[in-house]
Amino acid sequence: MLRFDVNLSILFTDLPLLDRPSAAARAGFDAVEMWWPFDGPTPPRAELQALRSAVDDAGVRLVALNFDAGDMPGGDRGVLTSTDRFLANVDVAVELAGSLGCRILNALYGNADDTPECRRAATANLRKAADRAADIGATVVVEALNTYENPRYPITSSKRAFEVIDDVGRDNVKFLADLYHLHRMGEDVLDLIDTQAHRFGHVQIADDPGRGHPGSGRMPYRAIFERLEAYGGHIGLEYRHEGQGAFDWRTA
Ligand SMILES: O=C(O)C(=O)CO
């Protein structure tokens, strides 16, 4: 049986952050995920507690959380190679995730040049994040993004993401298979699932073109969902929906 969660950083965005968990629950979702929702790596404890309460009170489960990734609306896509900022966030993010039973933490690589120096920093910082995440039994995931919407992001294929993961060499560092980004980059997502699903730490979906709900584009979602039955983890709904809330195509 497929388990879906809704990404509250791209859906329900017509509502204030703290109202989104309960809106997701009312829409029939029991699991949520989000990009780092705070300004900066170390928000005030009161803001962290307010988010915990909003998730708990809504009766939904946080199943995935991004580490601090900078100004996402402004085009940042991670701070992994900005060592001081990334490491300042690791304890905070892991503590927040742990307090909510969240076991997936997404470390976006950042708009960094793919130089040997950046690769060394990313590898070292992912190891630190992985070792801290292991304290709560969590997995750190590495995501590939498409170049059309993320022109400065260097991890743009499953192959390059697997290289990053292999360099880190930690069992709890795995791949975030965002099928929309990968399909937009021309990857055969059906073959990827067939051959690499054992390396997936998390899956996110949207349709291509348009990044709308499954069925709004040309991706083979019937075949994708058949193959994901064996995956077992949550599938993050990370699509755009122009109306209020989240369009739940499953009930369409
Ligand atoms: O920035 C995006 O498009 C993402 O998918 C981040 O997880």
The ligand as an SDF file (V2000), in Angstrom:
LIG
                    3D

  7  6  0  0  0  0  0  0  0  0999 V2000
   13.5830   23.1130   -4.3910 O   0  0  0  0  0  0  0  0  0  0  0  0
   12.9760   22.1210   -4.8610 C   0  0  0  0  0  0  0  0  0  0  0  0
   12.3950   22.0880   -5.9730 O   0  0  0  0  0  0  0  0  0  0  0  0
   12.9650   20.9090   -4.0650 C   0  0  0  0  0  0  0  0  0  0  0  0
   12.4710   19.9040   -4.5130 O   0  0  0  0  0  0  0  0  0  0  0  0
   13.5850   20.9760   -2.6950 C   0  0  0  0  0  0  0  0  0  0  0  0
   13.4050   19.7690   -1.9850 O   0  0  0  0  0  0  0  0  0  0  0  0
  1  2  2  0
  2  3  1  0
  2  4  1  0
  4  5  2  0
  4  6  1  0
  6  7  1  0
M  END
$$$$
